[in-house]
């Protein structure tokens, strides 16, 4: 299964790969022909792998926050948020390599009350300062248990953020809502008293891995 966000890119890469293969067929020089075949196969294989979109089973347990992205935990720390949560918060940052599934999912059910896109730089996504300097889209959801703010952050390679959400949308935990094309990072902030369930260097999966349990 491939994400709808990648259909146009897959089509373009398929055409380029086809042209390379046809060109290789008509070139008698093996030193040129076989590299063309290899490049064509690599392009289509990498693209199909990048835009894969497997089904996920979201835990049925209540009072949880699931990961919005596949990847590796970079940071788990306390911060001050003055944009949406308005106070002390816990932040988890997830690094998405080009080999991860890049479809993003809703971390908690509720209503989208905050949505803002920032133009910015494209420094390496694993740098801590990327959350404030890079191009990014911030999304705030008000749930029945409190507010959650999460951010799609473009990286050095990633240059396009896709987000289908609008302010006022009612969303459900585990639903697809967008992606970041070609590697990047996602940050998620919750109230400081919620209990984190992961640690640095853990592998997480969008819509399935529990990041926080909600405490009152």
Buried (B, 14 or more C-beta within 10 A) or exposed (E): EBBEBBEEBBEEBBEBBEEBBEBBEEEEEEEEBEEBBEBBEEBBEBBBEBBBBEEBEBEEEEBBBBBBBBBBBBBBEEBEBEEBBEEEBBBBBBBBBBEBBBBBBBBBBBBBBBBEEBEBEBBBBBBEEBBEBBBBBBBBBBBEBBBBBBBBBBBBBBBEBBBEBEEEBEBEBBBBBBBBBBBBBBBBBBBBEBEBBBEEEBEBBBBBBBBBBBEE
